[in-house]
Amino acid sequence: MAKKIVKKRKLKVVNFLLVLLILTGLFFGVYFIINIPTKNIIISGTNYLKDDYIINIADIKDYPEFLLINKNKIEKKLAKSNYIDTAKVKRRYPFVLEIKIKEAKPLFFDTNKNKFVFVSGEIGDEEISHNFNVPRLLNYVPDTKYTKFINSMGKVNDDVISKISDIEYQPNDYDKDRFLLYMDDGNMVYLTLTKFKAINHYNDVLSQIEGHKGILYLDSGNHFKIME
């Protein structure tokens, strides 16, 4: 009588258990990596904004899982701030989140509204405690001129803005776009909205007036009247 041969399956069971063990290890390994929190947040490009302010409005104060971070979502949240012009978010390994900020440029302090006004035209709120080195707008500017005034101020260089102490809207019979700028050094400058950019040459003018104090007329022609 022929013997019946029984095939052994021990090897196949071992292989199955080995594959199952590997897959389980991979699953938990991937799960662990995905859930690793952000280790560090680096914020650059800021001057007056604090890191805590950036982190709070970006909603990342709990240092979320690094690989699950939605960069576009964070950038949109940051862009909603009146104080932020643009924001760029990048991942840097190992598990570092880098945020590059371009702050909104402050232009002047509107004494009528008791608010700082930025180049975007938006008015700052009370979330930021900071005294910007910008001039004060002393009087009311009609709505039809206000937006143009903001745009014109946006073309003035930062180093010149810091030298202006006060601004007054002073229209006359000939020009309704006329403004008077009081400079920190005691000089005064008349400008119109279409010629505001000319104030960027103020430093060059100073080198020509040889220390005299007076009024610089840039609204009609370019001349300096010495006031003794």
PESULHU-V216830 format. One record per run of one state. SS is the DSSP state (~ for helix, > for strand, _ for the rest). FROM is the first residue (numbers start at 0). LEN is the number of residues. If there is no record, write none. Layout:
ss:SS from:FROM len:LEN
ss:SS from:FROM len:LEN
This chain:
ss:_ from:0 len:9
ss:~ from:9 len:25
ss:_ from:34 len:2
ss:> from:36 len:1
ss:_ from:37 len:2
ss:> from:39 len:5
ss:_ from:44 len:6
ss:~ from:50 len:7
ss:_ from:57 len:7
ss:> from:64 len:1
ss:~ from:65 len:3
ss:_ from:68 len:2
ss:~ from:70 len:9
ss:_ from:79 len:4
ss:> from:83 len:9
ss:_ from:92 len:3
ss:> from:95 len:8
ss:_ from:103 len:2
ss:> from:105 len:5
ss:_ from:110 len:4
ss:> from:114 len:4
ss:_ from:118 len:4
ss:> from:122 len:1
ss:_ from:123 len:11
ss:> from:134 len:3
ss:_ from:137 len:5
ss:~ from:142 len:11
ss:_ from:153 len:4
ss:~ from:157 len:4
ss:_ from:161 len:2
ss:> from:163 len:6
ss:_ from:169 len:8
ss:> from:177 len:6
ss:_ from:183 len:4
ss:> from:187 len:5
ss:~ from:192 len:14
ss:_ from:206 len:7
ss:> from:213 len:4
ss:_ from:217 len:5
ss:> from:222 len:4
ss:_ from:226 len:2
